């Protein structure tokens, strides 16, 4: 199993007990996922797949935030930039600077 499939399995596995939410992001299986410098890049083959994922972006954000996989989600169609979504989680991402002030390290990567 390659890294892209592992990331997909992690995100989809988060909703294995909720079929409605699982269906909302099941098109994620048709995409290639990669992670670098705090960004989870989702490379879709076509615009329809990307639009489906954008509609269900909240269902992708939650497991990514809870598993601390990335600070941003970038949806790409055939290598061309489409949209970037922040992943907001307490002590991570946008709010990580306040975590550092409280004496906790905000360093993740």
Secondary structure, 3 states (H helix, E strand, C coil): CCHHHHHHHHHHHCCCCCHHHHHHCHHHHHCEEEEECCEEEEEECCHHHHHHHHHCHHHHHHHHHHCCCCCEEEEEECCEEEEEEECCECCEHHHHHHHHHCCCCCCCC
